[in-house]
């Protein structure tokens, strides 16, 4: 996924306030100018939901989004320090790790072990019964949990930004 | 029982001379006993509560009269051993089983005691009465103890049984409510994913976050696709409810299987054509029988099985075959796909609620495509198919594909009565015998 993309800059995609060089960037350069874009890895079972997350984050600016279905590839990128935030689903029936299925809870723990620094993890789940939130946060060690449906792009962005170090936040 | 009877005897002050005394009274007592039987029977008949024991009328009154008579005779039999005790225990137990309340039992015993004491007094001169009357009191004490013990034991057994039944039904209720909770959790989970996409895409458009009109359109089409998925899930849930609550009014009739297939396969061919999948109907080469089934539900089963096969096949073919089932009066249809297959360990669970087939790693590469959503569902199609097949007296199962690839889902459908089969079949070009 390339940052920016064609065409019009949307109204709510705020350019970084810290950017003296914003005007020098080509049109559509929404990634935090001067700063590295925040690279978000998405692991989501429903491809259309993944697409919505990607659009919501890209349009907000400052995010580069990549969807993963391959656990090994994701862990490699995490270990290499190339992922700044992980947004993941809990029920992931298609996911395999070392020949066996794994869910978002296990994947979150696995991701933590592959990252030297603290990797912010947000769980986006449709498990919304009483006690699910506490149970999943506790078991996964995730930093935050959002209950689906998550349809407010601004809120999604705000929740993710809260977990990022100040330097990485572009507005 | 032996130690039990000895204990009671000790307790009531029973002596060996009591036994001898009672036995010696026996000849003189015989003429009083029919009167005792009549009096007890009359008192039972007088009480509406007690009368229930005589619910089948004269026959039961005669049996009861005979029972009282032989009981009263054995009081003067002279042998008060284990088998004597056993009979009393059984008598008490029978009274409990018949629902004869304990207060009637106690009243009848008191009644009998008064009658027998009177009778002994009439037979023995008054200066010698005391030991005989004492003996009558003691034998009735013994009987009262034994009969009540039998009565209590039976009541306890009955209560224990009721308790066990209650525990069992409490357990079943708890399980049912647990699975109901799980069900609600599943449904909530299944509905939230498509809702997320629908609400999210609409919000993107409303918030003006799309870059072009073309993108807005695409995003709305994605929302629409998710809404269609949501509709499918809701329909499946309704079907599941109907099949669970047994609310399908099945109309089982004889249908030519050929006609059922011809009416159903074209519907799937449309789905398959949208992908690179071909539907091959191998039953066209064989004669198909008349089957006994519900037309609508049979077609639903076929559609669910075929939809599943097409869903999980990206390229290749879905093959429909049919053959007479080996040892049953039924016909077997099978649907083979060249899709991702199901690992041996998961085959049984494919038919469970909310279980979706799972791809392997090579399949995961295709996951980013939007048409992947078409594969999604609540995981209810095969479960509903299984429930329907079983409602229609058939069986359903899953095996690995014949060439080690993909999988085969087969299900059976009962044959229609033979006469009808042959009559209808003879109208087709195949010989009638081939279809039987």
Contacts between the chains, C-beta under 8 A, distances in Angstrom:
chain1	res1	chain2	res2	distance
A	5	B	211	6.9
A	6	B	211	6.6
A	7	B	211	4.4
A	7	B	212	6.0
A	8	B	211	5.4
A	8	B	212	7.4
A	10	B	208	6.4
A	10	B	209	5.2
A	10	B	210	7.8
A	10	B	211	7.0
A	11	B	208	5.9
A	12	B	207	6.9
A	12	B	208	7.8
A	12	B	209	6.7
A	45	B	193	7.3
A	46	B	193	4.7
A	46	B	194	7.4
A	46	B	196	7.4
A	46	B	197	6.5
A	46	B	373	6.9
A	46	B	376	6.5
A	47	B	367	6.6
A	47	B	368	6.1
A	47	B	369	7.1
A	47	B	370	6.1
A	47	B	372	4.8
A	47	B	373	6.1
A	48	B	194	7.9
A	48	B	197	4.0
A	48	B	201	7.7
A	48	B	222	5.2
A	48	B	225	6.9
A	48	B	226	5.5
A	48	B	370	6.6
A	48	B	373	5.4
A	49	B	193	6.1
A	49	B	196	5.0
A	49	B	197	5.1
A	49	B	200	7.2
A	51	B	197	7.7
A	51	B	222	6.6
A	51	B	370	7.3
A	52	B	196	7.0
A	52	B	197	5.7
A	52	B	200	3.7
A	52	B	201	6.0
A	52	B	204	7.0
A	52	B	222	8.0
A	53	B	200	8.0
A	55	B	204	5.9
A	55	B	209	6.9
A	55	B	219	7.4
A	56	B	200	7.0
A	56	B	204	6.9
A	56	B	209	7.4
A	59	B	204	7.6
A	59	B	209	4.4
A	67	B	368	6.6
A	69	B	364	4.4
A	69	B	365	7.9
A	69	B	367	4.7
A	69	B	368	7.5
A	70	B	361	7.4
A	70	B	364	6.3
A	91	B	189	6.8
A	93	B	356	5.6
A	93	B	358	5.1
A	94	B	358	5.9
A	94	B	359	5.4
A	94	B	363	7.8
A	94	B	364	6.1
A	94	B	367	6.6
A	96	B	360	7.2
A	96	B	361	5.8
A	96	B	364	7.8
A	101	B	358	6.9
A	126	B	188	7.2
A	126	B	189	4.5
A	126	B	190	7.7
A	126	B	191	8.0
A	126	B	192	3.5
A	126	B	193	5.3
A	126	B	196	7.2
A	127	B	185	7.3
A	127	B	189	5.9
A	128	B	188	5.9
A	128	B	189	7.6
A	128	B	192	6.5
A	129	B	181	7.9
A	129	B	184	7.4
A	129	B	185	4.7
A	129	B	188	6.5
A	147	B	192	7.8
A	148	B	192	4.3
A	148	B	193	6.4
A	148	B	195	7.3
A	148	B	196	4.4
A	149	B	192	5.7
A	149	B	195	4.4
A	149	B	196	3.9
A	149	B	198	7.9
A	149	B	199	4.9
A	149	B	200	7.1
A	150	B	196	5.9
A	150	B	200	6.9
A	151	B	196	6.5
A	151	B	199	3.5
A	151	B	200	4.1
A	151	B	202	7.5
A	151	B	203	4.8
A	152	B	203	6.4
A	153	B	200	7.5
A	153	B	203	6.5
A	153	B	204	6.5
A	153	B	207	6.4
A	153	B	209	6.3
A	154	B	207	7.8
